[in-house]
């Protein structure tokens, strides 16, 4: 053996510099849990995608078709995230392969780390984009052109994926780094309070938290506006019911994302800002908690639809009744709550019109004589 072979033999790639395989074999229960978790998630998202495609073909509302395109992008993201990351984890648990032998140059580990970041941020960014779209559609309906093509909505979904992909590529450009994580079945960025790892950890955490905050703020304003509109009666009640149905689904998506992702995002930010050592136990706990988002999301589209409600309660006349009329006491309470604000808005509008009419002098110019 040459002396020159010593440094090459002792060289440890960056992704294995903290946790170097091989690791202890995982318990048999971990294999069953990961396989069941991935199978349930993939099946749920596949069923949700079929439901969305059928709804998209039947819908005649332009705003609802835009919303279904966003939901389709979210379903595809969750499905591919479970397929990519789940297949790697289950393969490790089944074959117990050595990462150093399979991936000596960290290409496979970097790919999984990028996948974890991309499929983690994409649903949060899509949720914020959907909240912005619904906010504009409900609060400023004339600001959005009725002739806007559906391809623009698809472009917005692609832009969200591009943004998440650019963030996932940052560690490969020197801002942060991807490392093997315990128990040896997955790779993720290094959560550290030093150098570029600190910056990337904060970027990941803040982008996720800001997306959730934007969703919460805009959805709250949209719901208040919808409640005020739905308290009235008119010929557009059916369209309002579709708006309410979309907002109910969007609120549930936001709640699931907040409950699933906030613990992990706050844990990462707290760890790097305080400089405390990384707790592998809590990292794995909150990561599994966040992964539940990919399983629970599709059931929102599957269950909370008017077609399903008709089957649950077929005696009710869903074609005539409004969603708000399901709870007459709640509707009456909301009507009393919003009556003063609606009246003040109408009164202010009338005063503005009166002032404008007083300020504008009547036209005294005579029309030109006809030739």
PyMOL commands that set and color helices and strands:
alter all, ss='L'
color gray80, all
select helices_A, chain A and resi 5-9+14-16+28-58+62-95+99-102+107-139+141-143+150-173+195-230+237-274+280-303+306-312+324-326+328-359
alter helices_A, ss='H'
color red, helices_A
select strands_A, chain A and resi 178-181+186-189
alter strands_A, ss='S'
color yellow, strands_A
deselect
rebuild
show_as cartoon
